[in-house]
Amino acid sequence: MDTSVNPAGPLAAVDMGSNSFRLEIGQLPQGRYRRIDYLKDTVRLGAGLDANGMLSEEAAQRGLACLRRFSARLAGFAPGQVRAVATQTLREARNRNAFLLRAQEALGFPIEVISGREEARLIYAGVAHLQSSDEPRLVIDIGGRSTELILGQGRVPLVTESFGVGCVSLSLRCFEGGQITEAGFRLAQVAAGAELEEALQPFARDRWTRALGSSGTAGAVSQVLQAAGISDGRITPAGLRWCMERCLQAGHVDRIELPGLKPDRRAVLPGGLAILYTLAVHFGIEALWPAKGALRQGVIVDQHERLLALRRGHAVDMRDATVAELQQRFKVDAAQAARVAAVALALFDSAVPDAEPDTRRELGWACALHEVGLMVSHHDHHRHSAYLLAHVDAAGFSQSQQRRIADLVLGQRGGLRKVEPQMASETFAWQVLCLRLAAIKCHARGAADAGALALRGKGRDALLGYRTDWAEAHPRTLYLLHEEVAAWSRSGPLRLMLPAP
C-alpha cells in the first residue's frame, strides 16, 4: 500500500457482486463520509454460474465490459486509492482464477476475493459509519448468491455470518423461466428457511432492537412500498405479502409493474421477496429499515483506516489483531514467531529495499503464523499450517491475501516444487527465501541475533553473508544453510550463494 496516499483524499471501492457491479468514490475528511461519484451496472454474474460451478463466457464478458467502464473513471487513481472486492459468485466459481486475470487487466487494479464473513464485516463497517447508533442492531444484506447477517453494536460487529442463498440463485431455482407461482414462492421460502435456520439462535429477536436492510434487495422493496403508499419505507410482513401478491398477479417477471421498481430488478425480485419474508417470519422482524451504508462504503472506510495506520507510522489494523487472535487460538510459540519475523524482515529489507509495505507485512504475518499447524501435528506441520491459513475465517484479510500467506507458509521448508507456480512472482520468491532462511537461523529456538546474517539481492542472485564468529559457533546451522543452497539450485528461481569457505 502506497504510504504517500492521503487517507482523507478520494478513495474508490469496486464491489463485484453476483447481481451488480458497483463503483463508489468517496472520502472521509475529518472522518465524515462524503460521496463523490457512484456507478452501477447490472451484470448478473451469478446467473452465469452453471451446475458444475463454471462461470460462462457470456457472463464473464458482461463483467469485463463493466470493469473497462469503471477503469476509465478510475484513470489517474493510484493503487492505494482503489480496492476491488469480489463476493459469492467468485468464491464459488471453479474457473475464477482465469477470470480474475482478465478482470484485473480490464480494471487496471488488483481484485480480492473476500470470504463471506469478511464481506459481512465490511458491510457492517459501511452501515455503522454512515448510520451510527449505540443500540444493538441486526443488519441484513441480501445479495445475488448470498445473504449476510450481522449482529452489532456501535462500530463493533459482534456476530457475522454469510449464507449461500441470494436473490439471483433463488429466483433461478424456484421461478424457472421467470414464471411466478404460489408453488414457486412456497418452495423459495422453504429453501431460504433451510439455509437460514442455523442463524435463528445467534441472531435471535432478543439480541437486537432494530433491524436494517442493506444494499439492493432491501432498498428496492423499501422504495416500492414507499412509492405505493404502503409504508414510509419500512419493510413489514404485510408489505411483503402485498408485493408477493402483485407478483403473482403479474405471473411473469417481465410483467411485474410496481411503483418505484427499476426494470433491472424485476428478474430477481421474487427470490428477494421470499428471502425477506422468510427472515421477517422466522426472526420476528416487524419492521426492516433501509440502511444508508453497504459493502462499498465499508471497503472505503476500511481502506481509510489502513492508510491512517500507515501514515501514523504504526501500521496496526484489523489484520494485526486477527493474527494475534490466531496465534492465541492455535497456541503458537509467540517468542519463536517473533524471532523468525525479526530475522526474515531484516533479510527482506536488505535484499528487497523497495518492496511495497503490504508485501513486507505479508511476510511478517506469515512468520507470525508459520507454526499454527503444530496444533495438528509436528509431522508436516508446514502443510497443516498452510491448509489452516488458507481456510480459516480471518477478519480483515481477503481470501486472495490469505492464500498468498498460506503459500508462503507452505514453502517454509522442504522442496520448492510445491510452490513452483507461485515462484513465477519474483517478490514471492524473495519472501519465501527470507522465511526459509529465518526458520533455519532460528531452528534451535534460541536468541535471534538478527545481525548474524546479511542478504543482498542482485538480479536473481541472492548473496547470503554471515559473521565468521557466528558461523564457527553454529556449525549445525551453517550445515543447514548449505543444504538450502542445494535446494534452490535444484528448483528455485533465485540463485542462493554463500561465501567460499
N, C-alpha and C positions, 0 to 999 in steps of 0.2 A: 504494500500500500504506500502511495506517494505521500511522504510527510510534508510536502510543500502545499498540499491541497488544503484550502481554507475550510474548516468544519462548518463555518457559518455561511459559506457560499453555496451556489446551486449544486444540488445533488440529484441524481437520477436513479430511478428503480424501474427495472423491466420485470414484469410479472407474467411468466409464460404459463398461464392456466390451461386447464383442459377444455374450457369453453372459449375464453377470450384471452388475448394478449393485451397487456396494458403497459403504457409508458407514463410514468409520473415524474415530473421535475418539480422539486420543491427546495426550500431552505429553512433553516431554523435559526434566524437571528435572535439572540438572547433566549434561545430555547423555545421560541414560539413558532409553530409550523405555519408556513406560507406556501401555497401552491403557485407555481409559475406556469406550468403547462400540463396538459393531460391528453393522451391519445389512447384510443381503444379500437381494437379490431376483433370481430367475432371470427375466430379461426377454426373452432370446433376440432381441435387437435385430438381430443378424447374420442370423437366419433370415428377417427381413423385407425383405432387400435383393433386388430382382428382377434379372433378366438385364440390364436397362438401367441398373442402378445406382441405382434409385429406392427409397427407404425406404417401405414400405407404411404406410397409416394405422393398421392394426391394431397393427403393431409400435410405431409412434410412440405410440399411446395407452397401450400397456403401459409404455413408458419414462416417459411423462408422469405416469402414476399412481404409479409408483415414486418419481419425483422429488418429487411432492407429499408423499409419506410422509416422505421424507428432510427436506423443508423444515420439517415440523412438529417434527422432532427438533432442527433447527438454529435454532429460534426463539431469539433473543437473541444469536446469534453475530454479531460484526462482520465486514465484508467481508474484512479482513486475516487473520481466523482460518480462513477457508474457501477451499479451492482445489478446483475441479472440473475433471477432465480427461476427454476423450473419445478413444477409440482407433480401431482399424482400420475399423469399420463407418462411422463418421462421417468418416474420412479418405476413404472410397470413395463415400459417398452423394452423388449429384448434387444432391439437394434438401436437403442438410444445413443450409444457412443458414436455410431456412424452419423446419426442425425446431428448430434451436438457439434461435431467437427464442422459440418456445413453451416449450422446455425451460428456458431461463433465467427465464422468467416463473414456471414451475411450481416451480423450485428456489429462486428468490429470490437467486441469486448468479450471477456470470459463469461461463461454461463455456469452457474452452480445448480446442481440438483439437490434440493433440500428434503430432509425427511419430513414425515407427517407431523411429528411433534415440534420440529423446528419451524415448520410452516405455522403451526398453532401459536407458538411463542411469538413469532413476528407479527401475526395478526393481532394478538393482544397488545403488543407494543404500539401498533398503529392506533388501535381503539383507545388505549389508556392515555396516549399522548394528546389525541385530538378531542377526547371526551373524558376529561379527568373526573374522578369520583373516588371517595373512600369507602363506598358501600360495596359489599360482596356482589359480584356480577357474574352472570353466565353469558358468555359470548359464543354465538353460533355463526359459522361461516360455511354455507353450502356451495361447494364448487362443482365443477363438471363431473369429476370422478371420485371426489372425497368430500367428507364433511368433517370440519374441525370443531371441537367443543373445548372451551377454555373456562375454567373457574378461576377468577382472580379478584384481587382487592387492591385498590390504588394502582401502582405501577407493577405490582408483582403477580405473575401468573402462578397460581397455586397448583392447579391440575391441568394438564394439556393432553389431549388425545386426538387422534385422527382415525376416521372410519372410512372404509372403502366403499362408500355409496355416495353418488352425486347426481345432479340433475340430468346430465348428459347420459351417463350409463344407465340410470333407472328409466329414463324416457325411452331409450333404445330397446331395453329389455321388456318393458311392460306395456308400451304403446307402439307396437310394431307397425311400421308403415305410417306412423302418425295418427292411427285410429285411436280415438278416445272413448273408452267404455267403462261402465261401472266395474266390470271384472278386472279391467286394467288397473283401476285405482285401488281395488282391494288387494290385488297381487303386489302392487307397488308399496302399499302400506305394510304388508306382511314382510316383504323383502327388506324394507327400510328398518322395520322393527327388529327383525332378526339380526341385522348388522349393529344396531344401536343399543340392543338390550343390555349389553355388558356395561353400558355407561350409566345405567339407572342409579346405582348406588353412589359412585363418586361424584355425580352431578345432581344429586337428589334435591328436591324442592326446598328443603330446609337449610340448604347450604348457600343460597343466594337470595337477594331481594329484588333484583331487576335482571331481565333478560334482554340482550341486544343482538340484533341480526346484522352481520357484516357482509359487505360485498353484494354481488349481482342478484341472486335469487331473492333474498330478503328485501333488497332495495326496490326491485321490480314489483314485487307483490305489495309492498307498502305504498308505492306510487299509484298502483291500480286502485287500492282500497280508498286512498285519499281522493283521487280523481273521480271515483264513482260516488263519493259521499257516504261510503260505508263506515269509515272511521277517520280519525285525524292523522292517520299514518301508522297507527298501531296495528299489528297483525294479531288477530284474535281467532280462536277456533271457529266462531260464527262467520268471520270474514273469509276464512279459508274455505269453509263449506260453500259459501256463496261463489267464490272463484271456481271451485271444482264443478259446481252445478252449471255455471256458464260454459265451462269447457266441455262438459257432457252434452249440452245443447248444441254446441258447435260441431261435435262429432269428429273433427279432424283438426290437427294443429294449424293447418293453413287457413282454417275458417274462424279461428279464435279472434274475436273482436272485443277487446276490453279497453276502457279508457285509460290512457297513460301507459299502455303496454307497447314497447317498441317491437317492430316486426321480427328482429333477430332473436327475440326472447321466446317467441311462440313455440318453437320446436322442443324446447327443454322445460317449458312451464309445467306440464303435467307431472313430470318427475320431481321437480322442485316443490310443487304444492303437496305431493304425497309425503315428502320428507318433512316439510314444515308441519303438516297436520299430525304426523306420527310423533314428532317431537313435542308438539303442543299437548297432545292427549297423554302421552306416557310420562312426560316430565312435569306436568301440571303448569304449563306456561299459559297464563291467562292473557298476557299481552307481551308481544315481542316488539321492541322498539328498534327502528332503524339506527344503526351505528354510523358515526361520522368517519371513523378510520377503518383501514383494511390492510391487507398484506403489503401493498405497495408503499403505503406510508410507514409501516413498521420497518420495512427494509431501509428506507431513508433515515428514520430515527436511529436504527441500529448502526448504520454507516456513519452517521454524525457522531455517535458516541465512540466508535472506534477511532475516528480521526481526532476527536478531542483527547483521547487517551494517548495517542501518539504525539500530539502537539505538546502535551504536558510532560512528555519525557518518561512516563512510566506506563508503558502500554498494557494496562490492565483492562480487560474487557470480559464479557461473558465467557469467552473461551478459556481464559485463565482459571476462572472459578470452576468451570467444568472439569478441567484437567486435575485440579486439586481434589475435586469430589471423586473422580475416577481413581485417583491414587488411593484415597481412603477406602473406597468401595472394594478395590481388589487387593488391598493390603500391600501396596508397593513399598519397597525399601526406599523411602524418600531421600535418605542420605546418599545412597548409591546412585539414584537417579540424578541428584544434584551434581555429584562428582562427574558422571558421564556427560551431563549437559555442559559443565564448565569446560571440560576438555574439548568436546565436539564443537562448541560455539567458538572457542579460541582458534581452533584449527580452521574452521569455516571462514571466520573473519579475515584471517591472513591469506587464505587461498582464494577466496571469492569476495574481495573487499567491496565490490559494487552491487552486491546482491540486494534484491528487494526485501524490505523489512519483514513482510509476511513469509517469505521463503526462509529467512533466518528463524522466525518464530515457529514455523512448522517443524524445523529440525529440533528446536528446543522442546516442543511438545512431544515429539517422537522420543527424545531422550527421557522425558519425564514419565513416559508410559511404556517404554520398551520392554518392561518386565511384568506387565499385567498378566501375561499368560502363565506365570509361575503359580498363580492361584489354581490353574487347571492341572498342570504337570510340569516337572522340571524338564522332562524329555521333550525336545522340540518346542520349548516354551516360546520361541520366536514365532512359530506358526500359530500357536494358540493366541499369542498377543495380537498378531495381525488380524486373525478372524474376529476377535472381540472388538478391536478398534474399528473394523470395517462395518460392524453391525450394531454396536451399542448406540442407544439414544444419547447424543452429546449436544447439549444446548449451545447454540452459537456457531456450531460447525455445519457446513453443508456436507451432503453425502460425498461430493466430489473431493472436498478437502480431507474428510475422514479417510477416504480410500488412499489418498496420497500419503497420509501419515501411516496408515496401515502397511502400505507398500514399503515405506522406509523401514518400519519395524521388522517386516518380513526379511529385508535384506541385511539385517544387523549382523548376521553370522552365516557360516556355511557357504555353499556355492552361490555364484551370482546369476546363474541361468534362470532361476525362479523369478528374478525381477528384470530379465533382459528386455522385455518390451518397454518398461519404464525408463530404462537406461538410454533410450533414444533422446531423452532430455538431459543435456549436459549438466544442468543445475541439479537434477535428481541424482546424477552420478556423483557429484561433489558432496551432496548431502549424505548419501548413503556411505560414501567413503569416510567422511568425518565421523559418522555414527559408529562404524565398524572399528575405526582406529581408537575412538574413545572407549568403546567396550573392551577392546584388548588392553588398553592402557590401565583401565580400572578393574580388570578381571579379578584381581586379588582383593578388591573391596577395601583398599587402604586409602591413604591420603591422595588427593587428586594430583597435586603438583602439575597444574596445567601448563607451566612453562617448560616442562621437560622435553616436549615435542614441539616441532615447528613445521608447518606445512606451507609450501609455496606452489602456486599454480602457474604454469607456463604453457599456454595452449592446453593440450590434453595430457601434459606431463605433470604428475603430482610428485613433488620433491619433498620427501619427509626427512627432516633432520632431527637430531637428538643430542643432548648433553652427554659427553663421554662418561662423566662420573655417574650419571643416572643409568646409562647402559651397562656399566660394569656392576652396578648394584642390583640390576634386574635382568639377569640372563634369560629367564623364562619368558618374560615379556618381549625381549628382543627376538627370541626364537619365534614367538607368535607373529611378530611383525614381519619377519622373513617369510613365514607361511602366507601372510596376507599379500605380500608382493607376488608370490606364486599364483595365488587365487586370481588376482587382477590380470596377470599375464595370460592366464588361460581363457578368460571370457569377459573381462571388464573393458569398457570403452576408454578408461583412463589408464595411463602407464604409471604405476606406483614405483618409485625408486628410493632406495636407502643409500646412505653414504657407503663408499667402499670400505671394507674392514681394514 
